[in-house]
Amino acid sequence: MNKPLLETSIQSLKRIHQGKVRDIYDIDANTMLLVSTDRLSAFDVILPTGIANKGAMLTQMANFWFEKLKNVVPNHLTGIDPKSVVRSPAEQAQLGSRAVVVKKLKALPIEAIVRGYLVGSGWKEYKAKGTVCGIELPAGLQEASKLPKPIFTPSSKAAVGEHDENISLQQCADLIGQDMAEQVAKVAIALYQQAAEYALTRGIIIADTKFEFGLDANGVLHVMDEVLTPDSSRFWPADSYAVGSNPPSYDKQFVRDWLESTGWNKVAPAPALPADVAQKTSEKYMEAFERLTGHPLVAD
């Protein structure tokens, strides 16, 4: 297993942003280099322990979905080979199969969350109020119940180290405009539905997911950042799904559960993961990738 890469150093390009997982470098007026590291965040805190091969898996899985869903909405990929913009062999070695050249877009200031099943914070709210993010749902649903239809529940986009917060549909419209809010909701649900139908044929339930969108210079909506990875989605094995309990997952819920068990207060710094937890997390991500795409990961 490869040693996790926690940070990149591409001296030939200017780094313009470091997110929870991605290092972003400027190329020119229209494009930038996105490099997915092996960093893992939980509860909006970056953990000190990396997950081997995670960056390569995130990039390749997102690319798989971008290709599969390109009929729904344009995406940020350019098709430019990252090694054509990073010339140094030493720097190219950091890219491996974890980097993509993407369009520069004006990011919308929301996270577009789509929920297809009742779980997590949605289940807690439903038990208390009969709603999820203020949206009324039928009575009598149980934990992990499939919703009558997927729902769009946007959140604010927080800075690194801060928490995203659920917002109402009206707050979403106030932030990005009514027409854009309606377009984002329609596109996000269409992306989710098409992906969820495909995933079921591969034995995986996509319980919920998060999309990010941006606009190009002409105001055309694009899906960006990443799509339908274990970092942004809740994946359940279909063969162990049962209404009434939270199924085991392929995403970082495994890490969240371990962190919860330690009594950590969810404020940085986070505790280091034991080697077996990090290894198990890597294996879960790899299994999700192989089940969904039908082929093994090209590891760095």
Secondary structure, DSSP 8 states (H G I E B T S, - for coil): ----------TTSEEEEE-SSEEEEE-SSSEEEEEE-S--EETTEE-SS--TTHHHHHHHHHHHHHHHTTTTS-BSB----GGGT---HHHHHHHTTSEEEEE--EE-SEEEEEEEE--THHHHHHHHHSEETTEE--TT--TT-EEEEEEE--EE---TTS---B--HHHHHHHH-HHHHHHHHHHHHHHHHHHHHHHHHTTEEEEEEEEEEEE-TT--EEEES--S-TTTEEEEEGGG--TTS----SSTHHHHHHHHHHT--S-SS-----HHHHHHHHHHHHHHHHHHHSS-----
